[in-house]
Amino acid sequence: MLTANEHYKARFGCKMYKASISFARTCPNRDGTKGKGGCIFCSSGGSGEFSSCVEKSITGQIDDAISQVSKKAGPDAGYIAYFQSFTNTYCLPEELADAMDEAVSHPKIKALSIATRPDCLPDEIMEVISEKANQIPVYVELGLQTSSDKTAKLINRCYETSNYDDAVKRLNQAGVNVITHVIFGLPEESEEQMLGSVRHAVNAGTDGIKFTCLYVLKDTVLEQMWRSGEFEVLGREEYFDIVEKALKLLPSDTVIHRLTGDGPKKLLLAPLWTADKRSIINYINRRFAK
Ligand code: SF4
């Protein structure tokens, strides 16, 4: 198992931390271009509750993020500017280029990570990303969540899995490192389907993967489904049993960026075990330590 820390150490020669940035203000699955209301699990913050204030400049946000961890990180740490919330390539190419330029000009930034949807990578945006990837390492994080188009409809993802396959191919060609997000525990998905999504991402050519247990946030469509008993969230053991099987499907050079995610505490309804970060870290260390 190749962890993100090991990968970063080998690539950058130091421990890397993410400086989360709010750049995008919406996504095409919210403003009606692709869909309305967004993916059923997504909060109104567009999965970016941990990033900084969108009103501040990119530089100001990076400074804030760095000052929060600098004591722990120490002077030798490097930072990745993480364009986290909403769909960060859903903008004009020049807007993205300017934002990336500003992030890269920060002396502490050694890489960029851009979270987006695979159907939001038109050629002009790809050109901007690929140009930047010639200058500095660029990671693009794609929210696949599931490879099943049936589940994708149910969660209102509003793009086909073939869009993902195409995006990975083009990003690979541009020398961009692809990280795929997969969610375990989506309604109506069997374990075999969840593992199928992992196989799919590997076969498509992803460089890295992030696993997340589906969690229910307040004021989402998922909340209504959960309250009416349409599905049950995964228990901790159940979730990590699936993760363990998923890890066995990964080639040795696939970077594991995350074994589980934690939702914003003030919005989290279930499963509550995902909120106890310390106990999850201890559990992961016990269960998955090499
Ligand atoms: S595409 Fe991303 S930001 Fe948009 S609704 Fe889905 S999860 Fe939220």
Boltz pocket constraint, residues with backbone or C-beta under 6 A from the ligand:
constraints:
  - pocket:
      binder: B
      contacts: [[A, 26], [A, 27], [A, 28], [A, 29], [A, 30], [A, 37], [A, 38], [A, 39], [A, 42], [A, 43], [A, 46], [A, 47], [A, 85], [A, 86], [A, 87], [A, 117], [A, 143], [A, 156], [A, 157]]
      max_distance: 6.0
